[in-house]
Amino acid sequence: MERDLFNDIVQALSPYMGDVNSRQTLMQSALFGSPVLDKINWTGPAQTFTVHLVQTLMQYGEVEPGKQAIVVVLDTLKGQVGSNHQATINTLITRLASQNSSGAKDMAIEAVGFAFLIEVGKWAMTELKERWTLRRKEQTVKLDTLEEQNLEPVLHPLLKELVSDKGEQEVSHRLELIEMKRNLIRGYEKDLIRLEEALRLGHMNYIQVQAQLDDLHDKIKTKLLEIETDLQALGFDVAKEQV
């Protein structure tokens, strides 16, 4: 039921997330002044962006007492669409309201899950020149071979076992820490692109750019090591293989 609701919300929002301007207009209209806006990565294809957006809003929770961020966004969108889609959104809001608080937390954890692991595996390959394999009890996940379409069947059982073993609060806390570090790495990657563009356009010389590039790569490596520590705190053994 909860997974179905998550997918239905994504399906309702994704047609309105075609470009960065449309995304920002709706989100800023709904959540003006809320810190959750700083947690949103605005790039990517509409479907992928919407999945990450709903994950972020569910994890963030309430923008003010009694008002979930995801409900505020849906309610704002409702005022901008036709009557047929309004009825769909009303149904989604009712389904969200019917969940008790513990169910909502479970959905948030499940939604965030380990979607970040695909990116972590990519960064480990490019920045550390390492292939990461996560091992926990009898379960093994090779991050360099994991693909987005295979994410849920591989990691959903692992997440449920993890929550049962470690507890919802600890898992949520660690996922939030890793999400913050992932967002920092994304920011560093954007800075890398801007520096390379500045060099190409002749706005900066090679020595200036190289020094800043080295600093950004060092920051990414540091955050990856911190993520490794967070994963170990969840009971994972991070096995490494040199590329």
C-alpha positions as CSV (number, residue, x, y, z in Angstrom):
1,M,0.0,0.0,0.0
2,E,2.7,2.5,1.0
3,R,4.9,1.6,-2.1
4,D,1.8,2.0,-4.3
5,L,1.1,5.4,-2.8
6,F,4.7,6.6,-3.4
7,N,4.5,5.5,-7.0
8,D,1.1,7.2,-7.5
9,I,2.4,10.5,-6.1
10,V,5.4,10.3,-8.5
11,Q,3.0,9.6,-11.4
12,A,0.8,12.6,-10.5
13,L,3.7,15.0,-10.2
14,S,6.0,13.9,-13.0
15,P,4.0,15.5,-15.9
16,Y,4.7,18.9,-14.4
17,M,8.4,18.4,-13.9
18,G,9.6,18.6,-17.5
19,D,12.2,21.3,-17.0
20,V,14.1,23.1,-14.2
21,N,12.0,26.3,-14.5
22,S,8.7,24.4,-14.1
23,R,10.1,22.5,-11.2
24,Q,11.4,25.5,-9.4
25,T,8.2,27.5,-10.0
26,L,5.9,24.9,-8.5
27,M,8.2,24.1,-5.5
28,Q,9.0,27.7,-4.7
29,S,5.3,28.6,-4.9
30,A,4.4,25.7,-2.5
31,L,7.4,25.8,-0.2
32,F,8.6,29.4,-0.3
33,G,11.1,30.1,2.5
34,S,11.3,26.4,3.6
35,P,14.8,24.9,4.1
36,V,13.7,21.8,2.2
37,L,14.2,23.8,-1.1
38,D,18.0,23.7,-0.4
39,K,17.9,19.9,-0.3
40,I,16.4,19.5,-3.8
41,N,18.7,18.7,-6.8
42,W,16.9,20.3,-9.7
43,T,18.6,18.4,-12.6
44,G,17.8,15.1,-14.3
45,P,15.0,13.6,-16.5
46,A,11.5,14.3,-15.3
47,Q,10.8,10.8,-13.9
48,T,14.2,10.5,-12.1
49,F,13.9,14.0,-10.7
50,T,10.3,13.4,-9.4
51,V,11.3,10.2,-7.7
52,H,14.2,12.0,-5.9
53,L,11.9,15.0,-5.1
54,V,9.2,12.8,-3.5
55,Q,11.9,11.0,-1.5
56,T,13.3,14.3,-0.3
57,L,9.9,15.7,0.7
58,M,8.8,12.5,2.5
59,Q,12.1,12.4,4.4
60,Y,11.9,16.1,5.3
61,G,8.4,15.7,6.8
62,E,6.5,18.7,8.0
63,V,7.2,22.3,6.8
64,E,5.2,23.5,9.8
65,P,3.2,21.6,12.5
66,G,0.5,19.6,10.8
67,K,1.6,20.3,7.3
68,Q,3.6,17.7,5.4
69,A,5.8,19.1,2.7
70,I,4.5,16.6,0.2
71,V,0.9,17.4,1.0
72,V,1.6,21.2,0.6
73,V,3.1,20.5,-2.8
74,L,0.2,18.4,-3.9
75,D,-2.3,21.0,-2.7
76,T,-0.5,23.7,-4.6
77,L,-0.5,21.7,-7.8
78,K,-4.2,21.0,-7.3
79,G,-4.9,24.7,-7.9
80,Q,-3.1,24.7,-11.2
81,V,-4.7,21.6,-12.9
82,G,-8.1,20.6,-14.3
83,S,-10.9,19.0,-12.4
84,N,-10.0,15.4,-13.3
85,H,-6.5,15.7,-12.0
86,Q,-7.8,17.6,-9.0
87,A,-9.8,14.6,-8.0
88,T,-6.7,12.4,-8.3
89,I,-4.7,14.7,-6.1
90,N,-7.5,14.9,-3.5
91,T,-7.4,11.1,-3.3
92,L,-3.7,11.1,-2.8
93,I,-3.9,13.7,-0.1
94,T,-6.6,11.7,1.6
95,R,-4.5,8.5,1.4
96,L,-1.6,10.4,2.9
97,A,-3.7,11.7,5.8
98,S,-5.0,8.3,6.6
99,Q,-1.6,7.0,7.4
100,N,-0.6,7.1,11.1
101,S,2.7,8.7,12.1
102,S,4.7,5.5,12.3
103,G,3.5,4.4,8.9
104,A,4.5,7.8,7.4
105,K,8.0,7.4,8.9
106,D,8.3,3.9,7.5
107,M,7.3,5.2,4.1
108,A,9.9,7.9,4.3
109,I,12.7,5.5,5.1
110,E,11.5,3.1,2.4
111,A,11.3,5.9,-0.1
112,V,14.8,7.2,0.6
113,G,16.1,3.7,0.9
114,F,19.5,3.3,-0.6
115,A,19.0,5.1,-3.8
116,F,22.2,7.0,-3.1
117,L,24.2,3.8,-3.5
118,I,24.4,4.0,-7.2
119,E,26.0,7.4,-7.0
120,V,28.3,6.3,-4.2
121,G,29.5,3.4,-6.3
122,K,30.1,5.8,-9.3
123,W,32.1,8.3,-7.1
124,A,34.1,5.5,-5.5
125,M,35.1,4.4,-9.0
126,T,36.0,7.8,-10.4
127,E,37.5,9.5,-7.3
128,L,39.0,6.6,-5.3
129,K,39.6,4.2,-8.2
130,E,37.9,1.5,-6.2
131,R,34.9,-0.8,-6.6
132,W,32.8,-1.0,-3.5
133,T,30.9,-4.0,-2.4
134,L,28.6,-3.8,0.6
135,R,28.3,-6.9,2.8
136,R,25.9,-7.3,5.7
137,K,25.3,-10.7,7.2
138,E,24.5,-13.0,4.2
139,Q,23.7,-10.2,1.8
140,T,26.1,-8.6,-0.7
141,V,25.5,-5.7,-3.0
142,K,28.1,-4.8,-5.7
143,L,27.7,-1.1,-6.3
144,D,29.5,-1.0,-9.6
145,T,27.0,-3.4,-11.2
146,L,23.9,-2.0,-9.6
147,E,21.4,-0.3,-11.9
148,E,18.5,1.9,-11.1
149,Q,15.8,-0.5,-12.4
150,N,17.2,-3.2,-10.2
151,L,17.5,-1.1,-7.1
152,E,14.2,-2.0,-5.3
153,P,14.3,-5.8,-5.6
154,V,17.9,-5.9,-4.4
155,L,17.7,-3.4,-1.6
156,H,14.2,-3.4,-0.4
157,P,14.5,-6.6,1.6
158,L,17.9,-5.4,2.9
159,L,16.4,-2.2,4.1
160,K,13.5,-3.9,5.9
161,E,16.0,-6.2,7.7
162,L,18.1,-3.2,8.6
163,V,15.3,-1.2,10.1
164,S,14.2,-4.3,12.1
165,D,17.8,-4.8,13.4
166,K,19.0,-1.3,14.0
167,G,15.7,0.5,14.6
168,E,13.9,3.2,12.6
169,Q,15.5,6.1,14.4
170,E,19.1,5.0,13.8
171,V,18.5,4.1,10.2
172,S,16.7,7.4,9.5
173,H,19.6,9.4,11.2
174,R,22.3,7.6,9.2
175,L,20.4,8.0,5.9
176,E,19.9,11.7,6.6
177,L,23.7,12.1,7.2
178,I,24.6,10.2,4.0
179,E,22.0,12.3,2.1
180,M,23.6,15.5,3.3
181,K,27.0,14.3,2.2
182,R,25.7,13.1,-1.1
183,N,24.3,16.6,-1.7
184,L,27.6,18.1,-0.9
185,I,29.4,15.9,-3.4
186,R,26.8,16.8,-6.0
187,G,27.6,20.5,-5.3
188,Y,31.3,19.8,-5.7
189,E,30.7,18.1,-9.0
190,K,28.9,21.2,-10.3
191,D,31.8,23.3,-9.2
192,L,34.1,21.0,-11.1
193,I,32.1,21.5,-14.3
194,R,32.1,25.3,-13.8
195,L,35.9,25.3,-13.4
196,E,36.5,23.2,-16.5
197,E,34.2,25.6,-18.4
198,A,36.1,28.6,-17.1
199,L,39.3,27.1,-18.3
200,R,37.8,26.3,-21.7
201,L,36.6,29.9,-22.1
202,G,39.9,31.4,-20.9
203,H,38.4,33.0,-17.8
204,M,41.0,31.3,-15.7
205,N,44.4,29.9,-16.4
206,Y,45.5,26.3,-16.0
207,I,47.4,26.7,-12.7
208,Q,44.4,28.5,-11.1
209,V,41.9,25.9,-12.2
210,Q,44.1,22.9,-11.4
211,A,44.6,24.0,-7.7
212,Q,40.8,24.4,-7.2
213,L,40.1,21.1,-9.1
214,D,42.5,19.3,-6.7
215,D,40.8,20.8,-3.7
216,L,37.4,19.7,-4.9
217,H,38.5,16.2,-5.6
218,D,40.0,16.0,-2.1
219,K,36.7,17.2,-0.6
220,I,34.8,14.5,-2.6
221,K,37.2,11.8,-1.4
222,T,36.8,13.0,2.2
223,K,33.0,12.8,2.0
224,L,33.2,9.3,0.5
225,L,35.3,8.2,3.5
226,E,32.7,9.7,5.8
227,I,29.9,7.9,4.0
228,E,31.9,4.7,4.4
229,T,31.9,5.3,8.1
230,D,28.1,5.8,8.1
231,L,27.6,2.6,6.2
232,Q,29.8,0.7,8.7
233,A,27.7,2.2,11.6
234,L,24.7,0.5,9.9
235,G,26.6,-2.8,10.1
236,F,28.0,-3.0,6.5
237,D,31.4,-4.2,5.6
238,V,32.7,-2.0,2.8
239,A,34.9,-4.3,0.7
240,K,37.1,-2.5,-1.8
241,E,38.8,-3.6,-5.0
242,Q,41.3,-1.5,-6.9
243,V,40.1,-0.5,-10.4
